[in-house]
């Protein structure tokens, strides 16, 4: 057996074990009802309409029975025309109520899915950065789109119409028993076969649908990764390798789905066979009773029609069961996401301060992205208001982690970080981050205009303020030269702009929000040409004036004039001082400087 086949058997064993947990289904249904509750009256109306439709469907065969027994068999046409008119009215009524019911059901499904998508998106935005480290973007995207759509299928085609099928089965059984209980028992004798077939079908389909949802998620994650990294794919000629890997994911999904098709292909003919068997039993047993005069021909004809109406909703329920299993598999994943509480939250009673000066103090700080694998170890330093500090070190030394924990993107494991003498964990997150302007190395621009990317949709920031900030950071000139100026569409991730231009826009973005205390620059000048670097150096000098500033940069020329420089090695502070002081030590900083400038 190949490794892939072994993995497939292992996956199925896992899901089979998971399926045995019946309590989970009840929990999921309870959470789904939370989203249904606001529309309970609309739900009740659709169920009531289904009751009317079921009643109208049951009336039809009974009218045919009356026509045969009272008019056609005895050859009397008295009242026959009224039965035809009544039958036509029943058909029109069924059409009218079914139209309203189907429209309201679809409307209900869309409203609930809208609410659920908003809940998921809102929840995702509250999650800490470590959540996104653990969950690929494609997987999260699947929750908001594909999984929610599966729930829509259940709500619009499953739960509500489930009641209609139950009403129909119950109504048909009552009418059949009232017409002739012996003939009814003959019909119901095949239900044991149907129950066995349904139980087997139920188990097989449920396992497959759970695996299918997982495989869709894997495919989405891979597609997102492949498209996001398309430049690297093309540079290294990975198209064929990517196609091969995606073929494996795609084929795995297809083969699992074919299993569900096989189960459906077997089950529905089985239901049809059982239904036909019931009709044969009715004709065999009922035909003899008609000849003997114990029952009327109209009753026999009505029973044959009721058999179809009895088995059709049973078959329909089995199909809806498949939809239900697919939806439960999706909803389990959605609610597992929604149940995952953000690890970093604002305190219940945050500290309120009228003004922040910007004093920062790290006190014996330890931090690890993964347990006990510390990237910062016993870090302590102080930064006074209006002063600047630079953090340098080799790649992986922990420089960017200082920025991450200062903004509480991640929480520290030990120690304390203070802002104006107050532990940053006592601040409201929004209030804390409002004071911090960040320009990241990999500047992210959203699809939209330059103007929208600078003010990030905040309409309180005027165009004049945006222009003033852009002029201040030397971005205004190149923006003016764009086809539509500040209204130029930068496309997804700012494709039409160079790296340096994107970073200048990021400077303008940070400045226009006027961070009251900090402007934190994370390797902001590491990927630009000399001309734009000169513009940024000029902007840096202006921005850093009278602002508490932390600068992280590979290029040591960027941080020569910092009030203090901290050198990190393997997450520890090994040196600190001014540029001249560190050079005179002839230690780590001295070696970095000599290596970079070849002196």
C-alpha positions, 0 to 999 in steps of 0.5 A: 500500500502506498504512503498516500493510500495509508494516509487516506485510510488514516483520514477515514478512520479519524473521521469515522471516530469523530462521527461517533460523537453524537453530542457534537451534532446537537451542539452544532444545531444549537449554534445554528439556531442562534442565527435562525432565531432572529427570523423565527417568525419567517421560519414559522410562516414557511413551515405553515405554508409547507403544511398547507402544501402537504394538505393540498397534495394529499387532497388530490388523490382523494378527489381522484378516488371520489371521481372513480367511485362516485362517477366513473365506475357507476357511470354517473356524471352528477357532480363530476364537473365540480370535482374537476373544478375542485381538483384544478383549484387544488393544483393552482393553490399548490402552485401559488403556495409553493411559489411563496414558500420557496421564495421565502425559504431562499430569502431566509437562507440568504439573510442567515448566511449574510449574518454568518459571513459577517460574524466570521469576518468580524471574528477573524479580524479580532484574532491575534497574529498567531492565529494567522500563523497557524491557519493558512489564508486559503483555509480561512477563506474556505470558512467564509465562502465554501463552508457558509455556502454549504450551510445555505444549501441546508437552510434553503433546501434542507431544514425548512423543507424537511418539515414539508416532507415530514408533514407529507409522510405523516398525512399520507400515512393517516389518510391511507390508514383511514381508507384501509388499514390492512392495505396500509400495513401491506404498504408499510411492510417494506419500510424495514428494507428502507430503514436498513438502506437509509442507515447504511447510506447515512453512515457512508455519506457522512464520512465522505462529506467530512473528508470532502470539506477538508479536501476543499480547504486544502485545495483552496489553501494551495491555490491561494499560496500558488497565486500569491507566490506566482512571481517565485513560481515563474522565476524558478520554473515551478509551473510543472511541479505546482501542477503535479502537486495540485493534480494530487489534491484535485484528484484526491477531492474528485475520488472522494466525491465520486464515492458520494456519487456512488452511494447516491447512485445505489441508494436512489435506485434502491428506494425506487425498487422498494417503492415499486415493490410496495406498488406490486404488493398493493396491486397483488393484495388490493387487486384481489380485494377489489375483485372480491368487492372488499374495497373499491377501485378508487381506493386502490388507485388512490393507494397507488398514488399515495405510495408515490407521495409516500416514498418521494419525500422519503427519498427526498429526506435521504437527499436532504440528509446528504445536504445536512451532513455536508452542512454539519461538516462545514458548520463544525469547522465554522463553529470551531473557528468561531469558538476559538477565542482571541488570545489577546484582548483589551482588559475589561477595565482599561486604563484611561489617560488624558495624554501620553508622552511616549516613554517606553520601558522593556523590563526583563522581557522573554518572548517565544512564537512557539513554546520555550523557543525564545526569540527574545531573552531577558530584554531590558531597555528604556526609551525616553519621550522624543528620543530615538532608538535603533535595533540592529542584528543579523536576520533572526536575531529578534528585531521585528519581534520587538515591534510585534510585542510592543503593539501587542500583536503577540503577548510576551511570556515573561517580563513587562513592557511599560508605556509612560510607566503603565503596563501596555496590557492595561491599555485598550488595544485600539487606544494603544495602537492608535498611538503607534504608526508603523511602516513595515518592510513589506508594504501592503496596499489594498486594491483601490486608489492611492488616496484610500490607501493612505487614509485607509477609508477614514473619511475624517481625514481630508484630501488636504491632510493627505496631500500635506502628509505626502509632501512631508514624506516626499511622496507628493511629486510621484503621486501627482505624475500618476494618471489620476493623481491621488485617485489612481487605482493601484490594483491589488497589492499596489502592482503598478508602484515600485517598492520605494513608491509603496514605502513612501505611501506607507510613510504618508499613511503612518503620518496622516493618522498622526500617531501621538507618541510613536512612529515605529519603522520596521526595516522601511528602507531595506529595498529601495534605490539610492534616489528614493532612499535619499528622499526617505532619509530626508522624510525620516529626519523630519518625522523623527523630530520630537517623536519617540522612534524605534528604527529597525534597519539592515542598512546601518546608514539609516540609524547612525544618528539614533540616540541609542543603538541596541545590538541583538544576537540570538534574542539577547542584547549584546551591545548598546550605545551610540554609533561612535561608542559601538564602533569604538568597542570593536564588537558585534556592531563594529563587525556588522559595520565593517562587513556592510561597508567593506572597511 
